[in-house]
Amino acid sequence: MSRSLNSTTTLRQILEGIVGSVPFGIIVLSNEGEIELINGTGAKLLDHKDLSPSDLIDTHFETALMHLDEAKEKYVQLILSGRHSHFQLQLTTPISNRELDITCKKLLRGALIIIEDLTEKNLLQHQNSHDDLTGLGNRQSFEKSLLEVIEDQREHISSVVIFIDLDNFKPINDIAGHDAGDETLKAIATTLLGRVREKEAVARLGGDEFAILLHDCPINKATDIAKSILKKVEELRFHFKNKLFRLTLSAGLYPITPNCKDSPSTVINAADIACRSAKQSGGSKVYVLTESNNEFKEHITQVDWLEKITQAIENDNFILYGQKIEGLDQAHNNHYEVLIRMQDDDGKIIAPGAFISAAERFNMMSQIDKWVIRESFRLADKDHILSINLSGQTVSDPSIAEYILSLRSKYDIDPSKIIFEVTETAAIQNSDAAMTLLDTLSTVGFHFSLDDFGTGLSSFSYLKDMPVSTLKIDGVFIRDIETDPISHAMVKSITEIANVMGIKTVAEYVENNSIYKILKDIGINYAQGFFVHKPEALESIIIHNSSASGALNA
């Protein structure tokens, strides 16, 4: 008898050692409902804080499960009664407020209970799918809900996406600060939730942009809902530190029709296009995108381009061209702006004007720019200076500086031979990101040019603090410089101020000899345009110039 008892005790100790380290609770009950084995996690999850696993051995299940009434009742009604061999339930503990998943299985002798703590897992899932500020769903969760609706669209049933953008939110942040802006966004979120059914998906997509997914909703009813939201927001008054603010918003609607083949991002983009149309017509309006709209045709065209752009990136169907930037005060120089073209399956070259708009709309410019940078660095040599364009999306990409620096090491690039062109608009709209990028890359020797200069809202006000070596004057002032005295004066003024600041100037769209001579007389440093050079394949330019240079030096 003693040997049998010792064997049982030893087996229990071995089993306790095995289950003691697992991250979930394990409980083994005898036929009589007494605990034969329990690990530390199990004891903790049963809310027996002051008892160790050994204290619970041989106690009855009613005592062990005293804090989990639902689990206790199911064990009695299903397992002990013999009606079922297993059950599973999820519950929240009344003491520690933990979310538990409990599985009970009948064994040949007794029963096994496995308890998993879902609290942190559910919290993480919630954090990953919701906006921290407003508590609404985020873009990821909204696209997931949208995909389910698209895949489940039945005949004669239409759902609708409402894209919402606040018309005048920026002044609140600028005048009252970000705390006021945050409170405003939370108030908007509450307003949206109060105007739709509980089952509808409501999300903050980012910034001051929101979206609503209306299930099984006719477009006319969806329009009424959108108008009621606009009216409700217009009635709100936001008070912050004795300041009173009023808001309006624009809304774009896009119906998800039966047999819809669009992706969630495409549907959101379509609703965004509708919202932009509402804003362009003065704001505080609702606009519905339908097949009869010109915007809808634009949307379909851009969706087609989305697939082509994706394939071009994956299959290297882009090709780089170069256009010379000629020095007006020197006879020869090998400075070229890098331009992108797309090559279709038939070898036809497609100009960027056909696909850049779609790339910007679908947030793909950063991917395109990275492809251009990589290929430019691969082709670069010591004899050529290359100017590479960076879009606003790329300037805002937090990974772009590291990406450029890694390619610099890979291709052993001389940074003094690379000039990154950033448009004035992108620099203004992404000022913090632009300054960080320029500071990081200029420190190691890369140069920067401010493109389309002269069309921004504050041109010279920020130029003193921005490490740029070149200003590229917008072509709108160059094209008619022969006949328009204002354009002539603008170009001359920009040139004089740039000279004082030690910044070089480039004139775009130089189309004839007359413009060329005027620019030279004004004192412009560089000229670019069809009169100077028509774009050609960059690889051919570099190979040809390098060969010519080699022949001269032989």
C-alpha positions in Angstrom: 0.0 0.0 0.0 2.9 2.3 0.9 4.7 1.6 -2.3 1.4 2.3 -4.3 1.0 5.6 -2.5 4.6 6.6 -3.1 4.2 5.8 -6.8 1.1 7.9 -7.0 2.8 10.8 -5.2 5.9 10.6 -7.4 3.7 10.5 -10.6 1.8 13.6 -9.4 5.1 15.4 -8.7 6.3 14.6 -12.2 3.1 15.8 -13.8 3.1 18.9 -11.6 6.6 19.6 -12.9 5.6 19.2 -16.5 2.5 21.4 -16.4 3.9 23.9 -14.0 5.7 25.9 -16.7 3.0 26.0 -19.4 1.4 29.5 -19.9 -2.2 28.4 -19.3 -4.1 26.8 -16.5 -4.5 23.0 -16.2 -6.8 21.2 -13.8 -7.4 17.5 -13.6 -10.6 16.4 -11.7 -11.4 12.9 -10.4 -14.6 11.0 -11.1 -15.8 12.4 -7.8 -15.0 16.0 -8.8 -12.0 16.5 -6.7 -8.8 18.2 -7.9 -6.1 15.7 -8.6 -3.7 18.0 -10.4 -3.5 21.8 -10.8 -0.7 24.2 -11.9 0.1 27.6 -10.6 -1.5 29.4 -13.5 -4.7 27.5 -12.9 -4.8 28.5 -9.3 -4.2 32.1 -10.2 -6.9 32.2 -12.9 -9.4 30.6 -10.5 -8.9 33.8 -8.4 -7.5 31.8 -5.4 -4.8 34.4 -4.7 -3.9 33.2 -1.2 -3.7 29.4 -2.1 -0.9 27.5 -3.8 -1.6 24.6 -6.1 -0.8 22.1 -3.3 -3.4 23.8 -1.1 -6.1 23.0 -3.8 -5.2 19.3 -4.3 -8.1 17.1 -3.1 -10.5 20.0 -2.8 -13.9 19.6 -4.4 -14.7 21.3 -7.7 -17.4 23.5 -6.1 -14.7 25.0 -3.8 -12.2 25.3 -6.6 -14.7 26.9 -9.0 -16.4 29.0 -6.4 -15.7 32.3 -8.2 -16.7 30.9 -11.6 -20.4 30.1 -11.3 -21.1 29.6 -15.0 -18.2 27.1 -15.4 -19.3 25.3 -12.2 -22.9 25.0 -13.5 -21.8 23.7 -17.0 -19.5 21.1 -15.4 -22.5 19.8 -13.4 -25.1 19.9 -16.1 -22.9 18.6 -19.0 -19.9 16.6 -17.7 -21.1 15.1 -14.4 -24.5 14.3 -15.9 -22.9 12.5 -18.8 -24.8 14.4 -21.4 -21.7 15.9 -23.1 -18.1 14.9 -23.3 -16.8 18.5 -23.4 -17.8 22.2 -23.4 -16.2 25.5 -24.0 -17.1 29.0 -22.7 -15.7 32.5 -22.4 -16.3 34.5 -19.3 -15.0 37.4 -17.3 -13.9 36.7 -13.7 -15.8 38.8 -11.1 -12.8 39.5 -8.9 -9.7 40.0 -11.1 -11.8 41.0 -14.2 -9.9 38.7 -16.4 -11.2 37.4 -19.7 -10.9 33.6 -19.7 -11.4 30.9 -22.3 -12.3 27.6 -20.5 -12.4 24.2 -22.2 -13.5 21.1 -20.2 -13.1 17.6 -21.6 -14.3 14.3 -20.0 -11.5 11.8 -19.7 -11.7 8.0 -19.3 -11.4 8.7 -15.6 -12.4 12.2 -14.5 -12.1 15.4 -16.5 -9.5 17.9 -17.8 -10.0 21.7 -17.6 -7.8 24.0 -19.6 -8.0 27.8 -18.9 -6.5 30.4 -21.2 -6.2 34.1 -20.2 -7.3 36.2 -23.1 -7.1 39.5 -21.3 -3.8 40.8 -22.8 -4.5 39.1 -26.1 -7.8 40.9 -26.4 -6.3 44.1 -25.3 -3.6 43.9 -27.9 -6.1 43.1 -30.6 -8.2 46.0 -29.5 -5.2 48.3 -29.6 -4.2 47.1 -33.1 -7.7 47.6 -34.5 -8.8 50.9 -32.8 -7.7 54.5 -32.8 -6.2 55.4 -29.4 -7.6 58.9 -29.3 -11.3 58.4 -30.3 -11.8 54.7 -29.6 -13.2 54.3 -33.1 -11.9 51.5 -35.4 -8.8 52.3 -37.4 -8.2 51.9 -41.1 -7.1 48.3 -40.8 -10.3 47.2 -38.9 -12.4 49.3 -41.3 -10.9 47.6 -44.4 -11.5 44.3 -42.7 -15.2 45.1 -42.2 -15.4 46.4 -45.7 -13.9 43.3 -47.2 -16.5 41.2 -45.4 -19.3 43.3 -46.9 -17.8 43.2 -50.4 -17.5 39.4 -50.3 -21.1 39.1 -48.9 -22.9 41.5 -51.2 -26.1 39.8 -52.3 -28.2 40.6 -55.3 -30.4 43.8 -55.0 -28.6 44.8 -51.8 -26.3 47.9 -51.7 -24.1 49.1 -48.9 -22.5 52.5 -48.8 -19.2 54.0 -47.6 -19.2 57.6 -46.3 -15.8 59.4 -46.3 -15.8 62.4 -44.0 -13.2 65.2 -43.9 -13.3 68.2 -41.6 -13.3 71.4 -43.6 -11.6 73.8 -41.2 -9.8 71.7 -38.6 -6.3 73.1 -39.0 -7.0 76.5 -37.4 -8.1 74.8 -34.2 -4.7 73.1 -33.9 -2.9 76.3 -34.9 -4.8 78.7 -32.6 -5.8 76.6 -29.6 -3.2 73.8 -29.7 -3.3 70.1 -30.2 -5.2 69.4 -26.9 -8.1 71.4 -28.4 -7.8 69.5 -31.6 -7.9 66.2 -29.8 -11.0 67.1 -27.9 -12.6 68.2 -31.1 -11.9 64.9 -32.8 -13.3 63.0 -29.9 -16.5 65.1 -30.1 -16.8 64.4 -33.8 -16.4 60.6 -33.1 -19.2 60.7 -30.6 -21.4 62.6 -33.1 -20.8 60.0 -35.8 -21.6 57.1 -33.5 -24.8 58.9 -32.4 -26.1 59.1 -36.0 -25.7 55.5 -37.1 -26.9 52.0 -36.0 -24.8 50.1 -33.6 -23.8 47.5 -36.2 -22.3 50.1 -38.6 -18.5 50.3 -38.8 -17.2 53.8 -37.9 -13.5 54.5 -38.1 -11.0 57.3 -37.9 -8.7 56.8 -41.0 -6.2 59.3 -39.9 -5.8 63.0 -39.1 -9.3 64.6 -39.4 -10.6 61.9 -41.8 -13.3 59.5 -40.8 -15.3 56.8 -42.6 -18.7 55.0 -42.0 -19.8 51.7 -43.5 -23.6 51.5 -43.8 -24.8 47.9 -44.2 -27.7 47.1 -46.5 -28.5 50.8 -47.0 -30.0 52.4 -50.1 -28.0 55.4 -51.4 -30.8 57.9 -50.8 -31.1 56.9 -47.2 -27.3 57.0 -46.9 -27.4 60.5 -48.3 -29.9 61.6 -45.7 -27.7 60.1 -42.9 -24.7 62.0 -44.3 -26.7 65.3 -44.4 -27.9 64.7 -40.8 -24.3 64.3 -39.7 -23.3 67.5 -41.4 -26.2 69.4 -39.8 -25.4 68.0 -36.4 -21.7 69.0 -36.6 -22.6 72.5 -37.8 -24.8 72.9 -34.6 -21.9 71.9 -32.3 -19.9 74.6 -30.5 -16.4 73.8 -29.4 -15.2 75.8 -26.4 -11.6 75.7 -25.4 -9.9 78.1 -23.0 -12.5 80.9 -23.7 -12.2 80.3 -27.4 -15.2 79.3 -29.5 -14.9 77.2 -32.6 -17.4 76.1 -35.2 -16.8 73.2 -37.6 -18.2 72.0 -40.9 -17.3 68.8 -42.8 -17.5 67.4 -46.3 -18.8 63.9 -47.1 -18.3 61.7 -50.1 -20.5 58.6 -50.7 -19.7 55.6 -52.7 -22.2 52.7 -53.1 -21.0 49.1 -52.9 -23.2 47.4 -55.5 -23.9 43.7 -55.9 -21.1 41.7 -57.4 -18.6 44.5 -56.5 -15.0 43.5 -57.4 -13.2 46.4 -55.9 -10.7 46.0 -53.1 -11.4 47.8 -49.7 -8.7 50.4 -50.4 -10.2 51.1 -53.9 -13.7 51.6 -52.3 -12.3 54.0 -49.7 -10.4 55.8 -52.4 -13.6 56.2 -54.4 -15.4 57.7 -51.4 -12.4 59.9 -50.9 -12.7 61.2 -54.5 -16.3 62.0 -53.8 -15.4 63.9 -50.6 -12.8 65.9 -52.5 -15.5 66.9 -55.0 -17.6 68.1 -52.0 -14.8 70.2 -50.7 -14.0 71.7 -54.1 -17.5 72.9 -54.4 -17.2 74.9 -51.2 -17.3 72.4 -48.4 -20.1 71.5 -46.0 -21.6 69.4 -48.7 -22.4 65.8 -49.6 -21.3 64.3 -52.9 -22.3 60.9 -54.3 -19.9 59.2 -56.7 -21.9 57.3 -59.3 -21.2 55.8 -62.7 -22.6 59.0 -64.4 -20.0 61.2 -62.7 -16.8 62.3 -64.4 -15.1 61.6 -61.1 -16.2 58.0 -61.3 -14.6 57.6 -64.7 -11.4 59.1 -63.3 -11.7 56.6 -60.4 -12.0 53.6 -62.8 -9.0 54.9 -64.8 -6.9 55.2 -61.7 -7.9 51.8 -60.4 -6.6 50.4 -63.7 -3.4 52.3 -63.3 -3.0 50.9 -59.7 -2.5 47.4 -61.1 -0.1 48.6 -63.8 2.0 50.5 -61.3 2.2 47.6 -58.9 3.3 45.3 -61.7 5.8 47.9 -62.9 7.4 48.0 -59.5 7.5 44.3 -59.1 8.7 43.6 -62.7 11.0 46.6 -63.2 8.9 47.9 -66.0 10.0 51.4 -65.3 12.8 53.1 -67.1 14.9 56.1 -66.2 15.3 59.1 -68.6 17.6 62.0 -68.1 17.3 65.7 -69.1 20.3 68.0 -69.0 20.5 70.9 -66.6 22.9 73.2 -68.5 25.2 75.7 -66.8 24.8 79.1 -68.3 28.1 80.3 -67.1 30.1 77.2 -68.3 30.6 75.5 -71.6 30.1 71.8 -70.5 28.7 70.0 -67.5 27.2 66.5 -67.0 24.2 67.4 -64.8 20.9 65.6 -65.5 17.5 65.5 -63.8 16.3 61.9 -63.5 12.9 61.3 -65.0 10.7 58.2 -64.8 8.8 56.5 -67.6 6.8 53.3 -67.7 7.3 50.6 -70.4 4.2 48.6 -71.3 4.2 45.0 -72.5 4.6 46.1 -76.1 7.7 48.2 -75.3 5.7 51.5 -75.6 7.1 54.3 -73.4 4.4 55.9 -71.2 5.0 59.4 -69.8 4.6 60.0 -66.0 1.6 62.2 -66.5 -0.5 59.1 -67.2 0.2 57.3 -63.9 1.6 59.7 -61.3 -1.9 61.0 -60.3 -3.0 57.4 -59.6 0.2 56.7 -57.7 -0.3 59.8 -55.5 -4.0 58.8 -54.9 -3.1 55.3 -53.8 -0.1 56.4 -51.7 2.4 54.6 -54.0 4.8 57.5 -54.7 7.2 56.4 -51.9 7.5 53.0 -53.6 8.1 54.6 -57.0 10.6 57.0 -55.6 12.6 54.3 -53.8 12.8 52.4 -57.2 14.1 55.5 -58.9 16.7 56.2 -56.1 17.9 52.6 -56.3 18.2 52.5 -60.1 19.8 56.0 -60.1 22.4 54.9 -57.6 23.1 51.8 -59.6 23.8 53.8 -62.7 25.6 56.7 -61.0 29.3 57.3 -61.7 31.9 59.9 -60.7 31.4 61.9 -64.0 27.7 62.8 -63.6 25.6 64.8 -61.2 22.1 63.4 -60.9 19.0 65.3 -59.6 16.4 62.9 -58.2 12.8 64.0 -57.3 11.3 63.2 -54.0 7.5 63.4 -53.6 5.7 64.7 -50.6 4.7 61.2 -49.6 8.4 60.2 -49.7 9.5 63.2 -47.7 7.0 62.1 -45.0 8.2 58.4 -45.1 10.2 57.9 -41.9 12.2 55.1 -43.5 13.5 57.1 -46.5 16.7 58.5 -45.0 17.8 55.1 -43.8 17.0 53.6 -47.2 19.1 56.2 -49.0 22.0 55.8 -46.6 22.0 52.1 -47.0 22.0 52.4 -50.8 24.8 54.9 -50.6 27.0 52.2 -48.9 25.9 49.5 -51.2 26.8 51.4 -54.4 29.6 53.5 -52.9 27.9 56.7 -54.0 29.7 60.1 -53.8 26.9 62.1 -52.1 28.2 65.4 -53.7 27.1 64.0 -57.0 23.5 63.6 -55.9 20.9 66.4 -55.6 17.5 65.5 -54.2 14.7 67.8 -55.6 11.8 68.5 -53.2 8.9 70.7 -54.4 8.2 73.8 -52.4 4.6 72.6 -51.7 5.9 69.3 -50.3 8.5 71.2 -48.1 5.8 73.5 -46.7 3.1 70.8 -46.1 5.7 68.4 -44.5 7.9 71.0 -43.0 9.1 69.0 -39.9 9.7 65.8 -41.9 11.4 67.8 -44.7 13.8 69.5 -42.3 14.7 66.3 -40.6 15.4 64.6 -43.9 17.4 67.5 -45.3 19.4 67.8 -42.1 20.2 64.1 -42.0 21.3 63.7 -45.6 23.0 67.0 -46.0 25.2 66.2 -43.1 26.8 63.3 -45.1 27.2 65.4 -48.2 24.0 65.1 -50.3 22.6 68.3 -51.8 19.0 69.5 -52.1 17.1 71.6 -54.6 13.8 73.3 -53.9 11.6 72.6 -57.0 8.7 74.6 -58.4 9.9 77.6 -56.4 7.8 80.7 -56.4 4.3 79.2 -56.2 4.3 78.4 -52.5 2.5 80.5 -49.8 5.6 81.6 -47.9 8.5 81.1 -50.3 11.4 83.0 -48.7 10.2 82.9 -45.1 11.5 79.4 -44.4 14.4 79.4 -46.9 16.9 80.8 -44.4 16.7 77.7 -42.3 16.5 75.1 -45.0 19.8 73.6 -46.2 19.2 73.8 -50.0 21.9 74.6 -52.5 19.6 75.2 -55.5 16.2 76.8 -56.3 14.4 75.6 -59.4 12.1 78.4 -60.5 8.6 77.2 -61.4 8.0 77.0 -65.2 4.9 79.2 -65.0 7.3 82.3 -64.7 9.7 81.1 -67.4 7.2 80.2 -70.3 6.1 83.8 -70.8 9.1 85.7 -69.5 9.5 87.2 -73.0 6.1 89.0 -73.0 5.1 89.3 -69.3 7.0 91.9 -67.3 5.6 90.5 -64.0 7.2 87.1 -64.8 10.4 88.8 -65.7 10.4 90.8 -62.5 9.6 87.7 -60.4 12.5 85.6 -61.9 14.9 88.6 -61.5 13.8 89.1 -57.9 14.2 85.4 -57.0 17.6 85.3 -58.7 18.9 88.4 -56.8 17.8 87.0 -53.4 19.2 83.6 -54.2 22.5 85.2 -55.1 22.7 87.0 -51.8 22.0 83.7 -50.0 24.6 81.8 -52.0 22.0 79.6 -53.6 22.2 78.6 -57.3 19.1 79.0 -59.6 17.7 76.7 -62.2 15.1 77.8 -64.8 12.7 75.1 -66.1 10.8 75.0 -69.4 13.4 76.8 -71.4 11.8 76.3 -74.8 13.6 78.7 -77.2 16.8 80.7 -77.7 15.1 84.0 -76.7 14.2 82.7 -73.3 17.6 81.2 -72.9 19.3 84.6 -73.6 17.0 86.5 -71.2 17.7 84.0 -68.4 21.5 84.4 -69.0 21.2 88.2 -68.9 19.2 88.0 -65.6 22.0 85.9 -64.1 20.2 82.5 -63.8 22.9 79.8 -63.2 21.3 76.8 -65.0 18.7 76.2 -67.7 16.6 73.1 -68.4 14.1 72.5 -71.1 13.6 71.1 -74.6 15.7 73.9 -76.1 18.6 72.7 -74.0 18.1 69.0 -74.2 15.2 66.5 -74.9 15.0 63.7 -72.4 16.6 60.4 -73.3 17.4 57.1 -71.6 19.7 57.8 -68.6 21.7 54.7 -69.0 22.6 55.6 -72.6 23.5 59.1 -71.5 25.9 57.9 -68.9 27.5 55.2 -71.1 27.9 57.7 -74.0 29.4 60.5 -71.9 31.7 58.1 -70.0 32.9 56.6 -73.3 33.5 60.1 -74.7 35.4 61.2 -71.5 37.5 58.0 -71.7 38.4 58.7 -75.3 39.5 62.3 -74.5 41.6 61.1 -71.7 43.3 58.3 -73.6 
